[in-house]
Amino acid sequence: MGKYRFAIVGTGWRAMYYVRIAEALPEVFELCMMLARTEDKAKRIRDEYNVSCTTSEEELLSCKPDFVVVSVAKTVGAEIAMHWLDKGCTVLLETPAGIDEETLSKLKKRDEQGQKIVVAEQYIRYPQYSALLKLVKKGIIGEVNYLNISLAHEYHGASLMRALLGINADTGFSVFSRTYYFPTTETLTRYEKIEDGRIADKNRTIALFEFDNGKIALYEFDSEQYRSPIRKKTYKLQGVRGEIIDNHVYYLDTYNRAAEAELEIESRVVETRDPNPNLGCFKEITRISFQGETLYEPTFGLCGLSDDETAIAMLMKETAEYSRGNGESPYPLQEALLDAYMAIKMKKDI
């Protein structure tokens, strides 16, 4: 049926991820139009990125995209997503699904009415995390029951903890949380390096999730962890027959003898001309294996995309197929609503 056609509502930092994906995979995706709030912004997009950009909703709809990406401020994301749902579009909404329970209830009703909305929860599709999930599902450490996770914030963290522990969307939970503030040296923002040694208070949220099936997750995340070279992302996943700590696997073999091995990650360095320090140089994962068995290879081949963009590209493809009637939603809304609800609850200190 040809390329997957999509449009983008929004022109900010996150929207540009989808632009780069379309540029890297022109044989797979066609970005037919972007929608800006003002003509000045539309002109800037046209001039800087050579992408069609309009301020007219009717013009965007005339492109007949397979799906519309809504990439705007999270305070209004759900509202704008529902606007495009009412126009008959399949919507891929940037996370989170919503920031309050009333919004989550509204989205649930739209889903029940048959409108197609997919929340762009990409973390479980990251090369490293998708490989880890495959390994866990193979039973290398047996039934998992405890996770200490410091990999991603709020709803992204919730999605990963549920996937790694095998928590279904209908499993109840309780949560106990606190947010603390610690002085931290700033090093990197979305747009620039900071090398003057400035210090600012940064928040760290710690939350204990107790699920009704007896499984436990200890969530911890620092607002600096995504980019700071002095704040490491880490995890420990424990099962009946072993544990995995930061890609190192401790387990019992078939003779119940202790063994250990690493997840082997192969990558290549990608250098771009982008002046942004976050985008100018990164590693593209080429293969992940465990004891000779391949757990991950790039779906689209080597195309110069980061982990985040690779995961989003996979979600875009699956959303387009869902829109065309070829399969179920790649991320059922019930799960996205639960991730957002867990994030809301963990931010309420007790």
C-alpha positions in Angstrom: 0.0 0.0 0.0 3.0 2.3 -0.4 4.6 4.6 2.2 3.1 5.4 5.5 1.8 9.0 5.3 1.6 11.1 8.4 1.2 14.7 9.4 2.4 16.6 12.5 0.5 19.0 14.7 3.2 21.1 16.4 6.6 22.4 15.5 8.6 22.2 18.8 11.6 20.1 20.0 9.7 16.8 20.1 8.0 17.3 16.7 11.4 17.5 15.1 12.1 13.8 16.0 9.4 12.8 13.6 10.9 15.0 10.9 14.3 13.4 11.3 12.7 9.9 11.1 11.0 10.8 7.8 14.3 12.1 6.4 16.2 9.0 7.5 13.6 6.5 6.2 12.1 8.1 3.0 11.2 4.7 1.6 9.1 4.0 4.7 7.5 7.3 5.8 6.2 10.4 4.0 5.7 13.5 6.0 3.0 15.2 4.1 2.3 18.3 6.2 3.0 20.1 9.5 0.6 22.4 11.3 2.0 25.6 13.0 0.1 28.1 15.1 1.4 31.1 13.2 2.5 31.9 9.6 5.9 33.0 11.0 6.5 29.5 12.4 5.2 27.8 9.3 7.6 29.8 7.2 10.5 29.0 9.4 9.8 25.3 9.1 9.5 25.5 5.4 12.7 27.4 5.0 14.8 25.5 7.6 13.6 22.0 7.0 12.2 22.0 3.5 8.9 20.5 4.9 5.4 21.5 3.9 3.9 23.5 6.8 0.6 25.3 7.1 -1.6 27.1 9.5 -4.8 25.6 7.9 -6.4 22.4 9.4 -8.3 21.9 6.2 -5.1 21.9 4.1 -3.6 19.3 6.5 -6.7 17.1 6.3 -6.6 17.2 2.5 -3.3 15.3 2.6 -5.3 12.3 3.9 -2.5 11.0 6.2 -2.6 7.5 7.8 -2.2 9.2 11.1 -1.7 12.6 12.7 1.1 13.1 15.3 0.0 15.5 18.1 3.2 16.9 19.5 2.4 19.9 21.7 2.6 20.9 25.3 1.4 18.1 27.5 -1.0 20.4 29.3 -3.1 20.6 26.1 -2.0 17.4 24.2 -5.1 15.3 25.1 -7.5 18.2 24.2 -5.9 18.7 20.8 -5.8 14.9 20.2 -9.5 14.7 20.8 -10.0 17.6 18.4 -8.3 15.6 15.6 -10.1 12.4 16.6 -13.4 14.2 16.0 -12.2 14.9 12.5 -11.9 11.2 11.8 -8.1 10.9 12.1 -6.0 8.2 13.8 -3.9 10.1 16.3 -0.5 9.3 17.7 -0.3 11.5 20.8 3.0 12.3 22.4 3.2 11.2 26.0 1.6 11.5 28.5 -2.0 10.5 27.8 -3.0 13.2 30.3 -1.9 15.0 33.4 -5.1 14.7 35.4 -7.7 12.0 36.0 -10.5 13.9 34.4 -8.6 14.0 31.1 -7.8 10.3 31.3 -11.6 9.6 31.7 -12.4 11.6 28.6 -9.8 9.7 26.6 -11.2 6.4 27.8 -14.6 7.4 26.5 -13.2 8.2 23.1 -11.5 4.8 23.0 -14.8 3.1 23.9 -16.5 4.9 21.0 -14.0 3.3 18.6 -11.9 6.4 17.9 -8.2 5.4 17.2 -5.7 7.0 19.5 -2.3 5.7 20.2 0.0 7.2 22.9 3.6 7.4 21.8 5.1 5.4 24.6 8.3 4.3 23.0 10.6 3.2 25.8 9.7 -0.5 25.7 10.7 -0.4 22.0 14.2 0.9 22.7 16.8 -1.6 21.4 18.3 -2.2 24.8 15.0 -2.5 26.6 13.2 -4.6 24.0 16.2 -7.0 24.1 16.0 -7.1 27.9 12.2 -7.9 27.7 12.8 -10.8 25.3 15.5 -12.2 27.6 13.2 -12.0 30.7 10.3 -13.6 28.8 12.6 -16.6 28.0 12.7 -17.3 31.7 16.4 -17.0 32.2 15.9 -15.7 35.8 12.5 -17.4 36.3 9.4 -15.6 37.4 10.3 -12.0 38.2 9.0 -10.5 41.4 11.1 -7.4 42.2 12.4 -4.4 40.2 14.5 -1.5 41.3 14.3 0.9 38.3 16.0 4.2 37.6 15.8 4.4 33.8 13.1 6.9 32.9 10.7 9.4 34.4 7.1 9.1 35.5 4.9 7.5 32.8 7.9 6.1 30.8 9.2 4.6 34.1 5.7 3.1 34.8 5.6 1.6 31.3 9.0 -0.1 31.7 8.3 -1.4 35.2 5.0 -2.9 34.2 6.6 -4.6 31.1 9.5 -6.0 33.0 7.4 -7.3 35.9 4.6 -8.5 33.6 2.0 -6.3 35.2 -1.3 -6.2 33.2 -3.4 -3.1 32.9 -6.1 -4.5 35.2 -3.7 -5.2 38.1 -4.3 -3.0 41.1 -1.6 -1.3 43.0 -0.8 1.0 45.9 2.1 3.5 45.9 4.1 5.4 48.5 6.2 8.2 47.2 8.4 11.2 48.1 10.1 13.9 46.1 13.4 15.3 47.4 15.6 18.2 46.1 19.4 17.9 46.1 22.0 20.4 44.9 23.5 19.1 41.6 26.0 20.5 39.2 24.3 21.2 35.8 26.0 19.7 32.7 23.7 19.6 29.8 20.3 20.9 28.7 18.2 20.1 25.7 20.2 22.6 23.7 23.6 23.3 25.2 26.5 22.1 27.4 27.0 23.8 30.7 30.6 23.9 31.8 30.8 26.8 34.3 30.1 24.5 37.4 26.8 26.1 38.3 24.7 24.3 40.9 20.9 24.1 41.1 18.4 22.1 43.2 17.2 19.1 41.2 14.3 16.8 42.2 14.6 13.1 42.8 11.3 11.1 43.2 11.4 7.8 45.0 8.2 5.6 44.9 7.4 2.2 46.1 4.7 0.3 44.1 3.1 -2.7 45.6 1.0 -4.6 43.0 -2.0 -6.8 44.0 -0.2 -9.9 42.5 2.6 -9.5 45.1 5.2 -8.0 42.8 7.1 -4.9 43.9 8.8 -2.0 42.1 11.0 0.6 43.6 11.1 3.6 41.3 13.7 6.3 41.5 14.5 9.0 39.0 16.4 12.3 39.0 15.5 15.2 36.8 19.1 15.3 35.5 19.4 11.6 34.6 18.4 11.8 30.9 21.4 13.9 29.8 23.8 14.3 32.7 27.1 12.4 32.4 27.3 12.3 36.2 23.8 10.7 36.8 23.7 7.1 35.6 20.6 5.2 34.6 20.4 1.8 36.3 18.2 -1.1 37.2 18.0 -4.4 39.1 15.5 -7.1 38.2 15.1 -10.1 40.4 13.5 -13.4 39.7 13.1 -16.8 41.3 16.3 -18.2 39.5 18.5 -15.1 39.3 18.7 -11.4 38.7 19.8 -8.9 36.0 21.7 -5.8 37.0 22.6 -3.3 34.3 22.8 -5.9 31.5 24.8 -8.4 33.7 22.8 -11.6 34.2 23.3 -13.9 37.2 21.3 -17.1 36.9 21.1 -20.9 37.4 21.7 -23.2 34.5 19.7 -26.3 33.7 21.7 -28.2 36.3 21.0 -25.5 38.9 24.6 -24.3 38.9 25.3 -20.7 39.3 26.3 -18.9 36.1 26.7 -15.3 34.8 26.9 -13.6 31.5 26.5 -10.2 29.8 24.0 -8.9 27.3 26.4 -8.1 24.4 25.6 -4.7 22.8 27.2 -3.8 19.4 27.0 -0.3 18.1 28.4 2.2 15.7 29.1 5.9 16.2 26.9 8.3 14.2 28.1 11.8 13.7 25.9 14.5 12.3 26.2 18.2 11.5 23.7 19.2 14.1 25.1 21.8 16.5 23.0 20.5 19.3 25.3 18.5 21.7 22.5 15.9 22.2 22.2 15.3 18.5 25.7 15.8 17.0 27.1 12.4 18.0 25.4 9.3 19.3 25.6 5.5 19.1 23.3 3.5 16.9 22.8 -0.1 18.2 23.5 -2.7 15.5 22.9 -5.9 17.4 22.2 -7.1 20.9 22.7 -10.8 21.8 23.0 -13.1 24.8 25.2 -16.1 24.6 25.2 -16.0 20.9 21.4 -15.6 20.5 20.3 -12.4 18.8 17.8 -10.5 20.8 17.7 -7.3 18.7 18.6 -6.2 15.2 17.5 -2.9 13.7 14.1 -3.3 12.0 14.8 -0.7 9.4 18.5 -1.5 9.0 21.3 1.0 9.8 19.8 4.4 9.1 21.5 6.8 11.5 18.8 7.1 14.1 19.2 7.3 17.9 17.6 4.8 20.2 14.7 7.1 20.9 14.1 7.8 17.2 14.4 4.1 16.3 11.8 3.2 18.9 9.5 6.0 17.7 9.9 4.8 14.1 8.7 1.3 15.0 5.7 2.8 16.8 4.9 5.0 13.8 4.9 2.0 11.5 2.6 0.0 13.8 0.3 2.9 14.3 -0.1 3.3 10.5 -0.9 -0.4 10.1 -3.5 0.0 12.9 -5.0 3.0 11.2 -5.3 0.9 7.9 -7.1 -1.8 9.8 -4.1 -4.2 9.8 -3.9 -5.3 13.4 -4.5 -4.0 16.9 -3.2 -0.9 18.5 0.5 -1.1 19.2 0.0 0.3 22.6 -3.6 -0.2 23.9 -5.0 3.0 25.4 -5.9 1.2 28.6 -2.2 0.7 29.2 -1.3 4.3 28.4 -4.0 5.5 30.7 -2.6 3.4 33.5 0.9 4.6 32.9 -0.3 8.2 33.1 -2.4 7.4 36.2 0.6 5.8 38.0 2.6 9.0 37.2 -0.1 11.2 38.7 -0.1 9.1 41.8 3.6 8.9 42.3 3.8 12.7 42.2 1.5 13.0 45.1 3.7 12.8 48.2 2.3 11.1 51.2 
